Amino acid sequence: MLAILAIAGLAWLAARRETLPPPGRVTIGPGWTAVTLAPYRAAPRLWITADVPFSLRIDGDRVTRAVPGAGAVLRPRALRSLELRSGRGQATVTLTPRAE
């Protein structure tokens, strides 16, 4: 009986790890745009990319720049807030949850 519970527990953990939120897209402009982090809290990492250079304001004070192709990787569980802005007009940013 204990073995069955252990196997069921491991299967539940494996299923939980594989369940990531779907990727999302946010349209940003030259002003700071707030990103809703609630859908991404379950993901261990969040990969943020765009086709143009963009800036990230993390927790209201740290500003980081990202270039096309490289993007940025964040841990959404540790974030209090995230804001994005484009370096060139309007752009679409892709938020892709990733496993560890």
N, CA, C and O atoms as a printed pandas DataFrame, in Angstrom:
     atom_number atom_name residue_name chain_id  residue_number  x_coord  y_coord  z_coord
0              1         N          MET        A               1    0.820   -1.184    0.000
1              2        CA          MET        A               1    0.000    0.000    0.000
2              3         C          MET        A               1    0.871    1.257    0.000
3              4         O          MET        A               1    0.579    2.220   -0.709
4              5         N          LEU        A               2    1.922    1.242    0.785
5              6        CA          LEU        A               2    2.824    2.381    0.844
6              7         C          LEU        A               2    3.504    2.615   -0.498
7              8         O          LEU        A               2    3.706    3.759   -0.906
8              9         N          ALA        A               3    3.855    1.533   -1.181
9             10        CA          ALA        A               3    4.497    1.653   -2.501
10            11         C          ALA        A               3    3.553    2.310   -3.504
11            12         O          ALA        A               3    3.985    3.118   -4.325
12            13         N          ILE        A               4    2.284    1.973   -3.442
13            14        CA          ILE        A               4    1.305    2.558   -4.362
14            15         C          ILE        A               4    1.172    4.059   -4.107
15            16         O          ILE        A               4    1.096    4.843   -5.053
16            17         N          LEU        A               5    1.142    4.461   -2.843
17            18        CA          LEU        A               5    1.068    5.883   -2.501
18            19         C          LEU        A               5    2.318    6.627   -2.953
19            20         O          LEU        A               5    2.229    7.759   -3.427
20            21         N          ALA        A               6    3.471    6.007   -2.810
21            22        CA          ALA        A               6    4.720    6.634   -3.238
22            23         C          ALA        A               6    4.734    6.831   -4.748
23            24         O          ALA        A               6    5.133    7.890   -5.232
24            25         N          ILE        A               7    4.305    5.826   -5.490
25            26        CA          ILE        A               7    4.263    5.935   -6.953
26            27         C          ILE        A               7    3.257    7.006   -7.376
27            28         O          ILE        A               7    3.534    7.796   -8.279
28            29         N          ALA        A               8    2.109    7.034   -6.736
29            30        CA          ALA        A               8    1.100    8.049   -7.053
30            31         C          ALA        A               8    1.623    9.447   -6.750
31            32         O          ALA        A               8    1.374   10.377   -7.517
32            33         N          GLY        A               9    2.337    9.606   -5.656
33            34        CA          GLY        A               9    2.920   10.901   -5.304
34            35         C          GLY        A               9    3.962   11.350   -6.307
35            36         O          GLY        A               9    3.994   12.519   -6.691
36            37         N          LEU        A              10    4.811   10.438   -6.732
37            38        CA          LEU        A              10    5.818   10.779   -7.738
38            39         C          LEU        A              10    5.176   11.129   -9.078
39            40         O          LEU        A              10    5.625   12.052   -9.758
40            41         N          ALA        A              11    4.143   10.409   -9.455
41            42        CA          ALA        A              11    3.432   10.714  -10.706
42            43         C          ALA        A              11    2.789   12.092  -10.635
43            44         O          ALA        A              11    2.804   12.837  -11.615
44            45         N          TRP        A              12    2.218   12.437   -9.471
45            46        CA          TRP        A              12    1.615   13.753   -9.292
46            47         C          TRP        A              12    2.669   14.854   -9.410
47            48         O          TRP        A              12    2.429   15.873  -10.057
48            49         N          LEU        A              13    3.833   14.655   -8.788
49            50        CA          LEU        A              13    4.905   15.643   -8.883
50            51         C          LEU        A              13    5.394   15.796  -10.314
51            52         O          LEU        A              13    5.639   16.916  -10.764
52            53         N          ALA        A              14    5.538   14.700  -11.032
53            54        CA          ALA        A              14    5.990   14.761  -12.422
54            55         C          ALA        A              14    4.977   15.505  -13.285
55            56         O          ALA        A              14    5.360   16.310  -14.134
56            57         N          ALA        A              15    3.718   15.249  -13.080
57            58        CA          ALA        A              15    2.673   15.933  -13.853
58            59         C          ALA        A              15    2.649   17.420  -13.523
59            60         O          ALA        A              15    2.426   18.247  -14.406
60            61         N          ARG        A              16    2.872   17.756  -12.286
61            62        CA          ARG        A              16    2.865   19.153  -11.871
62            63         C          ARG        A              16    4.026   19.918  -12.484
63            64         O          ARG        A              16    3.858   21.073  -12.877
64            65         N          ARG        A              17    5.192   19.308  -12.575
65            66        CA          ARG        A              17    6.359   19.956  -13.157
66            67         C          ARG        A              17    6.172   20.231  -14.646
67            68         O          ARG        A              17    6.644   21.248  -15.155
68            69         N          GLU        A              18    5.493   19.338  -15.337
69            70        CA          GLU        A              18    5.324   19.488  -16.772
70            71         C          GLU        A              18    4.243   20.503  -17.128
71            72         O          GLU        A              18    4.169   20.937  -18.277
72            73         N          THR        A              19    3.419   20.884  -16.184
73            74        CA          THR        A              19    2.342   21.818  -16.448
74            75         C          THR        A              19    2.859   23.245  -16.321
75            76         O          THR        A              19    3.021   23.764  -15.216
76            77         N          LEU        A              20    3.113   23.866  -17.454
77            78        CA          LEU        A              20    3.558   25.250  -17.486
78            79         C          LEU        A              20    2.476   26.096  -18.135
79            80         O          LEU        A              20    1.736   25.608  -18.990
80            81         N          PRO        A              21    2.377   27.352  -17.740
81            82        CA          PRO        A              21    1.413   28.223  -18.400
82            83         C          PRO        A              21    1.785   28.399  -19.875
83            84         O          PRO        A              21    2.953   28.246  -20.233
84            85         N          PRO        A              22    0.828   28.711  -20.723
85            86        CA          PRO        A              22    1.154   28.929  -22.137
86            87         C          PRO        A              22    1.927   30.231  -22.321
87            88         O          PRO        A              22    1.822   31.130  -21.486
88            89         N          PRO        A              23    2.699   30.348  -23.397
89            90        CA          PRO        A              23    3.390   31.608  -23.677
90            91         C          PRO        A              23    2.386   32.739  -23.863
91            92         O          PRO        A              23    1.250   32.522  -24.285
92            93         N          GLY        A              24    2.821   33.927  -23.545
93            94        CA          GLY        A              24    1.959   35.099  -23.698
94            95         C          GLY        A              24    2.658   36.184  -24.490
95            96         O          GLY        A              24    3.880   36.173  -24.635
96            97         N          ARG        A              25    1.886   37.109  -24.995
97            98        CA          ARG        A              25    2.430   38.238  -25.750
98            99         C          ARG        A              25    1.900   39.536  -25.153
99           100         O          ARG        A              25    0.740   39.630  -24.752
100          101         N          VAL        A              26    2.783   40.536  -25.105
101          102        CA          VAL        A              26    2.423   41.852  -24.588
102          103         C          VAL        A              26    2.901   42.883  -25.597
103          104         O          VAL        A              26    4.046   42.833  -26.046
104          105         N          THR        A              27    2.026   43.820  -25.956
105          106        CA          THR        A              27    2.423   44.917  -26.845
106          107         C          THR        A              27    2.923   46.063  -25.977
107          108         O          THR        A              27    2.237   46.512  -25.059
108          109         N          ILE        A              28    4.132   46.527  -26.283
109          110        CA          ILE        A              28    4.736   47.606  -25.496
110          111         C          ILE        A              28    5.078   48.774  -26.411
111          112         O          ILE        A              28    5.163   48.626  -27.630
112          113         N          GLY        A              29    5.269   49.921  -25.806
113          114        CA          GLY        A              29    5.642   51.123  -26.532
114          115         C          GLY        A              29    6.796   51.806  -25.827
115          116         O          GLY        A              29    7.487   51.172  -25.029
116          117         N          PRO        A              30    7.027   53.097  -26.103
117          118        CA          PRO        A              30    8.144   53.811  -25.478
118          119         C          PRO        A              30    7.943   54.107  -23.991
119          120         O          PRO        A              30    8.901   54.432  -23.291
120          121         N          GLY        A              31    6.700   53.996  -23.503
121          122        CA          GLY        A              31    6.435   54.179  -22.073
122          123         C          GLY        A              31    6.435   52.835  -21.365
123          124         O          GLY        A              31    6.294   51.794  -22.006
124          125         N          TRP        A              32    6.592   52.852  -20.054
125          126        CA          TRP        A              32    6.632   51.607  -19.287
126          127         C          TRP        A              32    5.258   50.937  -19.294
127          128         O          TRP        A              32    4.243   51.580  -19.028
128          129         N          THR        A              33    5.237   49.646  -19.597
129          130        CA          THR        A              33    4.020   48.840  -19.608
130          131         C          THR        A              33    4.147   47.763  -18.535
131          132         O          THR        A              33    5.094   46.978  -18.556
132          133         N          ALA        A              34    3.208   47.719  -17.604
133          134        CA          ALA        A              34    3.237   46.715  -16.528
134          135         C          ALA        A              34    2.824   45.352  -17.083
135          136         O          ALA        A              34    1.921   45.251  -17.914
136          137         N          VAL        A              35    3.500   44.312  -16.611
137          138        CA          VAL        A              35    3.203   42.938  -17.005
138          139         C          VAL        A              35    2.532   42.242  -15.828
139          140         O          VAL        A              35    3.019   42.313  -14.699
140          141         N          THR        A              36    1.421   41.574  -16.090
141          142        CA          THR        A              36    0.741   40.800  -15.053
142          143         C          THR        A              36    1.511   39.508  -14.844
143          144         O          THR        A              36    1.611   38.694  -15.762
144          145         N          LEU        A              37    2.052   39.308  -13.659
145          146        CA          LEU        A              37    2.898   38.148  -13.375
146          147         C          LEU        A              37    2.124   36.936  -12.875
147          148         O          LEU        A              37    2.664   35.830  -12.874
148          149         N          ALA        A              38    0.893   37.108  -12.458
149          150        CA          ALA        A              38    0.122   36.002  -11.872
150          151         C          ALA        A              38    0.085   34.746  -12.746
151          152         O          ALA        A              38    0.255   33.652  -12.209
152          153         N          PRO        A              39   -0.128   34.840  -14.061
153          154        CA          PRO        A              39   -0.178   33.610  -14.859
154          155         C          PRO        A              39    1.157   32.861  -14.936
155          156         O          PRO        A              39    1.184   31.679  -15.276
156          157         N          TYR        A              40    2.256   33.539  -14.624
157          158        CA          TYR        A              40    3.579   32.941  -14.792
158          159         C          TYR        A              40    4.245   32.533  -13.480
159          160         O          TYR        A              40    5.363   32.018  -13.503
160          161         N          ARG        A              41    3.599   32.745  -12.353
161          162        CA          ARG        A              41    4.199   32.420  -11.048
162          163         C          ARG        A              41    4.539   30.938  -10.910
163          164         O          ARG        A              41    5.484   30.599  -10.199
164          165         N          ALA        A              42    3.805   30.056  -11.562
165          166        CA          ALA        A              42    4.047   28.615  -11.440
166          167         C          ALA        A              42    5.295   28.171  -12.201
167          168         O          ALA        A              42    5.821   27.088  -11.943
168          169         N          ALA        A              43    5.766   28.982  -13.120
169          170        CA          ALA        A              43    6.941   28.601  -13.924
170          171         C          ALA        A              43    8.228   28.916  -13.172
171          172         O          ALA        A              43    8.339   29.979  -12.561
172          173         N          PRO        A              44    9.205   28.007  -13.207
173          174        CA          PRO        A              44   10.486   28.284  -12.559
174          175         C          PRO        A              44   11.247   29.441  -13.217
175          176         O          PRO        A              44   11.922   30.212  -12.536
176          177         N          ARG        A              45   11.131   29.555  -14.545
177          178        CA          ARG        A              45   11.822   30.622  -15.273
178          179         C          ARG        A              45   10.902   31.206  -16.318
179          180         O          ARG        A              45    9.997   30.536  -16.814
180          181         N          LEU        A              46   11.142   32.468  -16.650
181          182        CA          LEU        A              46   10.371   33.155  -17.665
182          183         C          LEU        A              46   11.342   33.768  -18.655
183          184         O          LEU        A              46   12.161   34.612  -18.293
184          185         N          TRP        A              47   11.248   33.339  -19.907
185          186        CA          TRP        A              47   12.121   33.843  -20.970
186          187         C          TRP        A              47   11.372   34.935  -21.709
187          188         O          TRP        A              47   10.259   34.714  -22.186
188          189         N          ILE        A              48   11.977   36.121  -21.806
189          190        CA          ILE        A              48   11.332   37.287  -22.407
190          191         C          ILE        A              48   12.123   37.698  -23.634
191          192         O          ILE        A              48   13.312   37.998  -23.535
192          193         N          THR        A              49   11.469   37.716  -24.800
193          194        CA          THR        A              49   12.136   38.071  -26.056
194          195         C          THR        A              49   11.280   39.034  -26.868
195          196         O          THR        A              49   10.068   39.130  -26.674
196          197         N          ALA        A              50   11.940   39.751  -27.790
197          198        CA          ALA        A              50   11.263   40.645  -28.734
198          199         C          ALA        A              50   12.150   40.785  -29.963
199          200         O          ALA        A              50   13.326   40.422  -29.940
200          201         N          ASP        A              51   11.575   41.313  -31.031
201          202        CA          ASP        A              51   12.332   41.518  -32.263
202          203         C          ASP        A              51   13.082   42.843  -32.291
203          204         O          ASP        A              51   13.822   43.119  -33.235
204          205         N          VAL        A              52   12.897   43.655  -31.274
205          206        CA          VAL        A              52   13.579   44.951  -31.166
206          207         C          VAL        A              52   14.220   45.040  -29.784
207          208         O          VAL        A              52   13.842   44.291  -28.884
208          209         N          PRO        A              53   15.187   45.946  -29.600
209          210        CA          PRO        A              53   15.740   46.136  -28.250
210          211         C          PRO        A              53   14.638   46.631  -27.298
211          212         O          PRO        A              53   13.775   47.415  -27.692
212          213         N          PHE        A              54   14.679   46.169  -26.060
213          214        CA          PHE        A              54   13.698   46.609  -25.079
214          215         C          PHE        A              54   14.350   46.664  -23.709
215          216         O          PHE        A              54   15.429   46.111  -23.491
216          217         N          SER        A              55   13.672   47.345  -22.788
217          218        CA          SER        A              55   14.165   47.487  -21.420
218          219         C          SER        A              55   13.185   46.850  -20.453
219          220         O          SER        A              55   11.977   46.824  -20.688
220          221         N          LEU        A              56   13.732   46.337  -19.362
221          222        CA          LEU        A              56   12.924   45.744  -18.295
222          223         C          LEU        A              56   13.167   46.548  -17.025
223          224         O          LEU        A              56   14.311   46.843  -16.681
224          225         N          ARG        A              57   12.096   46.899  -16.334
225          226        CA          ARG        A              57   12.227   47.521  -15.017
226          227         C          ARG        A              57   11.726   46.488  -14.025
227          228         O          ARG        A              57   10.539   46.162  -13.993
228          229         N          ILE        A              58   12.642   45.977  -13.216
229          230        CA          ILE        A              58   12.353   44.877  -12.309
230          231         C          ILE        A              58   12.175   45.413  -10.896
231          232         O          ILE        A              58   13.054   46.097  -10.370
232          233         N          ASP        A              59   11.048   45.106  -10.290
233          234        CA          ASP        A              59   10.727   45.521   -8.925
234          235         C          ASP        A              59   10.788   47.026   -8.740
235          236         O          ASP        A              59   11.080   47.506   -7.644
236          237         N          GLY        A              60   10.516   47.777   -9.802
237          238        CA          GLY        A              60   10.411   49.220   -9.716
238          239         C          GLY        A              60   11.695   50.012   -9.742
239          240         O          GLY        A              60   11.645   51.241   -9.799
240          241         N          ASP        A              61   12.869   49.350   -9.701
241          242        CA          ASP        A              61   14.088   50.148   -9.669
242          243         C          ASP        A              61   15.234   49.649  -10.552
243          244         O          ASP        A              61   16.006   50.465  -11.056
244          245         N          ARG        A              62   15.363   48.365  -10.749
245          246        CA          ARG        A              62   16.468   47.855  -11.561
246          247         C          ARG        A              62   16.068   47.851  -13.030
247          248         O          ARG        A              62   15.075   47.227  -13.403
248          249         N          VAL        A              63   16.839   48.546  -13.869
249          250        CA          VAL        A              63   16.550   48.593  -15.301
250          251         C          VAL        A              63   17.612   47.789  -16.037
251          252         O          VAL        A              63   18.812   47.988  -15.843
252          253         N          THR        A              64   17.150   46.883  -16.880
253          254        CA          THR        A              64   18.031   46.029  -17.670
254          255         C          THR        A              64   17.635   46.158  -19.126
255          256         O          THR        A              64   16.449   46.249  -19.443
256          257         N          ARG        A              65   18.608   46.167  -20.007
257          258        CA          ARG        A              65   18.328   46.217  -21.438
258          259         C          ARG        A              65   18.493   44.824  -22.028
259          260         O          ARG        A              65   19.344   44.047  -21.595
260          261         N          ALA        A              66   17.672   44.524  -23.015
261          262        CA          ALA        A              66   17.753   43.229  -23.706
262          263         C          ALA        A              66   17.797   43.491  -25.207
263          264         O          ALA        A              66   17.163   44.423  -25.701
264          265         N          VAL        A              67   18.533   42.680  -25.911
265          266        CA          VAL        A              67   18.660   42.823  -27.361
266          267         C          VAL        A              67   17.895   41.707  -28.066
267          268         O          VAL        A              67   17.671   40.646  -27.483
268          269         N          PRO        A              68   17.492   41.939  -29.316
269          270        CA          PRO        A              68   16.777   40.889  -30.053
270          271         C          PRO        A              68   17.608   39.611  -30.136
271          272         O          PRO        A              68   18.823   39.664  -30.326
272          273         N          GLY        A              69   16.960   38.488  -29.995
273          274        CA          GLY        A              69   17.649   37.201  -30.057
274          275         C          GLY        A              69   18.124   36.708  -28.705
275          276         O          GLY        A              69   18.020   35.516  -28.416
276          277         N          ALA        A              70   18.644   37.596  -27.870
277          278        CA          ALA        A              70   19.163   37.189  -26.567
278          279         C          ALA        A              70   18.060   37.199  -25.517
279          280         O          ALA        A              70   17.912   36.224  -24.780
280          281         N          GLY        A              71   17.287   38.270  -25.430
281          282        CA          GLY        A              71   16.215   38.363  -24.453
282          283         C          GLY        A              71   16.728   38.387  -23.031
283          284         O          GLY        A              71   17.870   38.762  -22.764
284          285         N          ALA        A              72   15.852   37.975  -22.118
285          286        CA          ALA        A              72   16.188   37.949  -20.697
286          287         C          ALA        A              72   15.482   36.766  -20.046
287          288         O          ALA        A              72   14.386   36.380  -20.453
288          289         N          VAL        A              73   16.123   36.198  -19.031
289          290        CA          VAL        A              73   15.525   35.094  -18.274
290          291         C          VAL        A              73   15.353   35.555  -16.831
291          292         O          VAL        A              73   16.300   36.020  -16.197
292          293         N          LEU        A              74   14.125   35.419  -16.320
293          294        CA          LEU        A              74   13.812   35.844  -14.955
294          295         C          LEU        A              74   13.170   34.703  -14.185
295          296         O          LEU        A              74   12.668   33.746  -14.777
296          297         N          ARG        A              75   13.188   34.810  -12.862
297          298        CA          ARG        A              75   12.477   33.876  -11.996
298          299         C          ARG        A              75   11.226   34.597  -11.492
299          300         O          ARG        A              75   11.316   35.433  -10.594
300          301         N          PRO        A              76   10.055   34.280  -12.065
301          302        CA          PRO        A              76    8.848   35.044  -11.725
302          303         C          PRO        A              76    8.404   34.937  -10.266
303          304         O          PRO        A              76    7.721   35.832   -9.769
304          305         N          ARG        A              77    8.776   33.869   -9.577
305          306        CA          ARG        A              77    8.379   33.728   -8.170
306          307         C          ARG        A              77    9.031   34.790   -7.298
307          308         O          ARG        A              77    8.470   35.192   -6.279
308          309         N          ALA        A              78   10.208   35.242   -7.694
309          310        CA          ALA        A              78   10.948   36.208   -6.886
310          311         C          ALA        A              78   10.604   37.659   -7.231
311          312         O          ALA        A              78   11.033   38.573   -6.526
312          313         N          LEU        A              79    9.846   37.884   -8.291
313          314        CA          LEU        A              79    9.539   39.245   -8.724
314          315         C          LEU        A              79    8.346   39.832   -7.983
315          316         O          LEU        A              79    7.364   39.143   -7.703
316          317         N          ARG        A              80    8.453   41.111   -7.673
317          318        CA          ARG        A              80    7.311   41.844   -7.138
318          319         C          ARG        A              80    6.572   42.541   -8.273
319          320         O          ARG        A              80    5.342   42.601   -8.284
320          321         N          SER        A              81    7.345   43.074   -9.241
321          322        CA          SER        A              81    6.729   43.744  -10.389
322          323         C          SER        A              81    7.685   43.690  -11.579
323          324         O          SER        A              81    8.898   43.559  -11.422
324          325         N          LEU        A              82    7.102   43.796  -12.770
325          326        CA          LEU        A              82    7.874   43.800  -14.010
326          327         C          LEU        A              82    7.212   44.767  -14.979
327          328         O          LEU        A              82    6.010   44.689  -15.232
328          329         N          GLU        A              83    8.019   45.683  -15.519
329          330        CA          GLU        A              83    7.542   46.629  -16.518
330          331         C          GLU        A              83    8.483   46.568  -17.715
331          332         O          GLU        A              83    9.687   46.367  -17.557
332          333         N          LEU        A              84    7.930   46.741  -18.905
333          334        CA          LEU        A              84    8.708   46.675  -20.133
334          335         C          LEU        A              84    8.481   47.926  -20.964
335          336         O          LEU        A              84    7.415   48.537  -20.895
336          337         N          ARG        A              85    9.487   48.312  -21.753
337          338        CA          ARG        A              85    9.308   49.388  -22.732
338          339         C          ARG        A              85   10.201   49.115  -23.929
339          340         O          ARG        A              85   11.258   48.494  -23.816
340          341         N          SER        A              86    9.753   49.591  -25.063
341          342        CA          SER        A              86   10.453   49.352  -26.321
342          343         C          SER        A              86   11.470   50.451  -26.576
343          344         O          SER        A              86   11.275   51.607  -26.199
344          345         N          GLY        A              87   12.548   50.065  -27.218
345          346        CA          GLY        A              87   13.548   51.046  -27.613
346          347         C          GLY        A              87   13.203   51.710  -28.933
347          348         O          GLY        A              87   13.752   52.763  -29.257
348          349         N          ARG        A              88   12.295   51.107  -29.704
349          350        CA          ARG        A              88   11.915   51.621  -31.029
350          351         C          ARG        A              88   10.416   51.485  -31.251
351          352         O          ARG        A              88    9.959   50.441  -31.716
352          353         N          GLY        A              89    9.658   52.494  -30.937
353          354        CA          GLY        A              89    8.224   52.479  -31.213
354          355         C          GLY        A              89    7.492   51.350  -30.519
355          356         O          GLY        A              89    7.842   50.958  -29.406
356          357         N          GLN        A              90    6.472   50.830  -31.185
357          358        CA          GLN        A              90    5.682   49.749  -30.620
358          359         C          GLN        A              90    6.291   48.403  -30.993
359          360         O          GLN        A              90    6.811   48.230  -32.094
360          361         N          ALA        A              91    6.220   47.453  -30.065
361          362        CA          ALA        A              91    6.789   46.120  -30.296
362          363         C          ALA        A              91    5.965   45.092  -29.529
363          364         O          ALA        A              91    5.247   45.422  -28.586
364          365         N          THR        A              92    6.087   43.846  -29.954
365          366        CA          THR        A              92    5.443   42.743  -29.254
366          367         C          THR        A              92    6.505   41.926  -28.539
367          368         O          THR        A              92    7.493   41.508  -29.142
368          369         N          VAL        A              93    6.296   41.705  -27.262
369          370        CA          VAL        A              93    7.223   40.939  -26.438
370          371         C          VAL        A              93    6.579   39.586  -26.151
371          372         O          VAL        A              93    5.390   39.510  -25.843
372          373         N          THR        A              94    7.370   38.521  -26.255
373          374        CA          THR        A              94    6.878   37.175  -25.977
374          375         C          THR        A              94    7.395   36.726  -24.616
375          376         O          THR        A              94    8.591   36.810  -24.339
376          377         N          LEU        A              95    6.488   36.251  -23.772
377          378        CA          LEU        A              95    6.821   35.735  -22.444
378          379         C          LEU        A              95    6.638   34.220  -22.485
379          380         O          LEU        A              95    5.514   33.731  -22.598
380          381         N          THR        A              96    7.745   33.476  -22.393
381          382        CA          THR        A              96    7.697   32.025  -22.509
382          383         C          THR        A              96    8.113   31.375  -21.201
383          384         O          THR        A              96    9.278   31.472  -20.815
384          385         N          PRO        A              97    7.187   30.712  -20.505
385          386        CA          PRO        A              97    7.553   29.984  -19.284
386          387         C          PRO        A              97    8.449   28.796  -19.632
387          388         O          PRO        A              97    8.248   28.131  -20.649
388          389         N          ARG        A              98    9.435   28.539  -18.778
389          390        CA          ARG        A              98   10.359   27.435  -18.997
390          391         C          ARG        A              98   10.545   26.640  -17.709
391          392         O          ARG        A              98   10.450   27.172  -16.603
392          393         N          ALA        A              99   10.808   25.365  -17.887
393          394        CA          ALA        A              99   11.144   24.525  -16.737
394          395         C          ALA        A              99   12.596   24.772  -16.369
395          396         O          ALA        A              99   13.338   25.361  -17.155
396          397         N          GLU        A             100   13.008   24.337  -15.207
397          398        CA          GLU        A             100   14.402   24.555  -14.747
398          399         C          GLU        A             100   15.417   23.933  -15.627
399          400         O          GLU        A             100   16.614   24.037  -15.360
